[in-house]
Amino acid sequence: MDTMLDHYRVVAERESGFWITLPVPTGQTVSREDWMRWNHDDPDHFQIIAFAPEAELPLQSIENESVVEHALSVTWEDELLH
């Protein structure tokens, strides 16, 4: 059975890759298998991030805690101008 991931959106700066916005939940779930396939084809827009449980920001490094993967759609700042 395929794992379902919560879907988030973020806007990022093209040159640095830094997020301009915090990840916003879309209220949708997506198949991890499908998302990984899309990530393979377009890693700039389809990414996986790991959050610590109950955390608002992405996990950097937490020992002995489980992490939760989420699907992340990235929109690049320069794409908003078109």
Secondary structure, DSSP 4 states (H G I P E B T S, - for coil): -PPEEEEEEEEE-TTT--BSS--EEEEEEEEHHHHHHHHHH-TTTEEEEEE-TT-SSB-S--TT---EEEEEEEEEGGGGG-
